Amino acid sequence: MVEKTRRGLIFRAGDVVSVKGFHSLPERLRVIYEEIVAVIDRWGPHVLSLEKAFVAYNVQSALRLGEARGTILLAAAQAGLQIAEYNPTEIKTAVAGYGRADKMQIQKSVLAQLRHPDGEGGAFPSSLDATDALAAAVCHCGAAGIPDILRQASVHARRTSGARSRSLRDVFTERTVARMLAADQKERG
């Protein structure tokens, strides 16, 4: 859950729904539905932002993913939420400035863009799946700034590396994250 304010994006909540221990598909879908409805009831979001389904090689996995997505979309539609879907490349580009960023790059970039309501001592979710969900929310909020910094870092890396061109994957380092955080803090005043 992400709240967009004039001062930036604020992390409100983030977790994963676990269906471990439920053996039948109907029970798993019921748990997913009830958990999503509880989140909607608690936080009152206006938009559900999620990643578009991708074509999987494993047909059974694709079917299960479709069933879970359908359950989530049903809960959102019943609550009257706007639904925004983005493909994985759109989310990665919006969040990290690079459409092929890996999960760790996405996590670092998402956490760099979010403020915690408890200040710097607040904890963010450590699950990469939870971070992926937050990335979809950040993408929808149209968070800018971080991709611009990454592009600048990429241009700088190309200038300083001679003939060898570096990708954003090579450039996205701890130093870049520190610069992004400093720029964000400066912008917030």
Secondary structure, DSSP 8 states (H G I E B T S, - for coil): -EEEETTEEEE--------TT--SHHHHHHHHHHHHHHHHHHH--SEEEEE-----S-HHHHHHHHHHHHHHHHHHHHTT-EEEEE-HHHHHHHHHS-TT--HHHHHHHHHHHEE-TTGGG------HHHHHHHHHHHHHHT--SHHHHHHHHHHHHHHHTTT----HHHH--HHHHHHHHHHHHHHH-
